[in-house]
Amino acid sequence: MPPVETYCDRCGEPAASGAHDACRAARAMEPPRYCAQCRRRMVVQVTPVGWEARCSRHGTLTSA
């Protein structure tokens, strides 16, 4: 079962509140900053070939 995205992974606000069109557009060029499951700020590392974002509770996301 895929994880539930309760929060916006860019601004950290609840996903159901308001339109997140600007967040979706920005995410095309930058990594997530907040965990979409728990709203914790993630540790993000950007490299020339991609990015890695790590939540202390839910693990790591990568651009690859």
N, C-alpha and C positions, 0 to 999 in steps of 0.2 A: 504494500500500500504506500503510495507516495506521501511525503510529508505535507501537512496542511500549512499553507502560507497565511498565517493570521495577521502578520505585520508586513508592511512595505519594506523590502530589503535595502532601500536607498534612504528613506527619510525616517523610518522607524515608527511611523504612525500606523494605527489599525488599517488593514487593507480595505475594509468595508467602508471606512469613512472618507468621503470626498473622492474626487478623481485624482488618479496618480499618473496622468498622461505625461507630465513633465518628468516624473521619476522613471517611467518606462523608456522615454526617449534618452534620458541621460545614461541609463543602464546599458544602452547599446555601446557606449564608449568607456564605461568605468565599472569597476567591480562593486559588488554589494558591500554595504557598510554595516548593516544590521542583520541579525539572524531573523529570517522570516517566520520561524516557529516560536521564538521566545523573546525577541526584541533586544537581546544582548548585543552590545557593540562588538563587532568581530575584529580580530587581528588580521590585517590585510597586508600582503606583500605583492608588489607589482614588479615584474621582471620584463626584460625586452621581449620575451616570448609569450607572456600571459600574466595571470594573477592567481593567487591563492588566498582564500578567506577562511579563517578558522573560528568556529564558535566553541567555547569551552564545554558546552553541553551536547551539541549536536554534530560535532565533527567538522570536516574540511570540505569546502567547495573549490573547484579549480576551473579555469577557463578552458582547459583541454577536454 
